Structures are given as structure tokens and as C-alpha cells.
Amino acid sequence: MGHASQGRWNVLKRSRLMSAVLSASAMFAAGAAMAQEPAGGAAQAAMGSLSRSVGLGFAAALTMGVCVLGAGYAVARVGSAAMGAAAEKPELLIRSLLFVALAEGLAVLGFAIAMMLVQKI
């Protein structure tokens, strides 16, 4: 295996690992935001409602931000490797663009989770 192909393989492994870590952190943030606290009195209920709304808004913003940053990083790394591979072997273009689409799917899933969280506010 040549140095260039080994470098592309490392980029693909890193992008898959980064996507998995970011997806897990987004799901963790969404799950933590959906947890409900028991309310005691009227004042605690109002304060709990406010803190729940702020928590859900923060979780939605964090989810969207982390997913978009992760997707941007993955698309940059995988896209450049895909174009490099396509320059050497044009028949790999469609197959390598599939990896770019998978990285972009991370941003779409982050957007969907963020919208679900915003609807709960």
C-alpha cells in the first residue's frame, strides 16, 4: 500500500470516528435535554419550565452546532481525499462521493434532532 493510499485510508478512518463521536454526543445532549424534572409547587413549576426551555434551547443549539461543525470537517477531509482518488482513478468518483454524502447526512440528522428539540419548547 502506497503512502498516498495509506493517507486516504487514515482520513476515512478519522472521519468515521469523528462522525460516530459527534453523533453520540448529539444523541446524549438530546437525551439529557428531554429528561423531565418533578415539579413541587407553583414557583418551582414556573422555574422548572423556564429552566427546561433554556435547557432544550441550549441542547438544540449545541446539537446543531456540533453536527454542522463535524459534518463540515468530515466533508472537507473526505471530499479532498475523494477528489484525489478520482484524479487517479476516474471510476472511483461515484463511490467516493458516497462517503461525502454520508458525512453530509450528519448535518441533516443534527438539524432534524434540533428541530424536534425546538418543538418541545
ChimeraX attribute file (.defattr): number of C-alpha atoms within 10 A of each C-alpha:
attribute: neighborCount
match mode: 1-to-1
recipient: residues
	/A:1	6
	/A:2	6
	/A:3	8
	/A:4	12
	/A:5	13
	/A:6	11
	/A:7	13
	/A:8	18
	/A:9	14
	/A:10	12
	/A:11	17
	/A:12	18
	/A:13	13
	/A:14	15
	/A:15	22
	/A:16	17
	/A:17	13
	/A:18	17
	/A:19	21
	/A:20	14
	/A:21	13
	/A:22	21
	/A:23	20
	/A:24	12
	/A:25	16
	/A:26	24
	/A:27	16
	/A:28	14
	/A:29	18
	/A:30	22
	/A:31	12
	/A:32	13
	/A:33	20
	/A:34	15
	/A:35	10
	/A:36	10
	/A:37	10
	/A:38	9
	/A:39	13
	/A:40	9
	/A:41	9
	/A:42	9
	/A:43	10
	/A:44	12
	/A:45	14
	/A:46	12
	/A:47	13
	/A:48	17
	/A:49	16
	/A:50	13
	/A:51	12
	/A:52	19
	/A:53	17
	/A:54	14
	/A:55	19
	/A:56	25
	/A:57	19
	/A:58	18
	/A:59	25
	/A:60	25
	/A:61	18
	/A:62	18
	/A:63	28
	/A:64	23
	/A:65	17
	/A:66	18
	/A:67	27
	/A:68	22
	/A:69	14
	/A:70	23
	/A:71	26
	/A:72	16
	/A:73	17
	/A:74	26
	/A:75	21
	/A:76	15
	/A:77	18
	/A:78	28
	/A:79	19
	/A:80	15
	/A:81	22
	/A:82	23
	/A:83	16
	/A:84	18
	/A:85	18
	/A:86	17
	/A:87	12
	/A:88	10
	/A:89	10
	/A:90	11
	/A:91	11
	/A:92	15
	/A:93	16
	/A:94	11
	/A:95	11
	/A:96	18
	/A:97	18
	/A:98	14
	/A:99	19
	/A:100	20
	/A:101	14
	/A:102	17
	/A:103	27
	/A:104	19
	/A:105	16
	/A:106	24
	/A:107	22
	/A:108	16
	/A:109	17
	/A:110	25
	/A:111	19
	/A:112	15
	/A:113	19
	/A:114	24
	/A:115	15
	/A:116	14
	/A:117	23
	/A:118	16
	/A:119	11
	/A:120	12
	/A:121	13
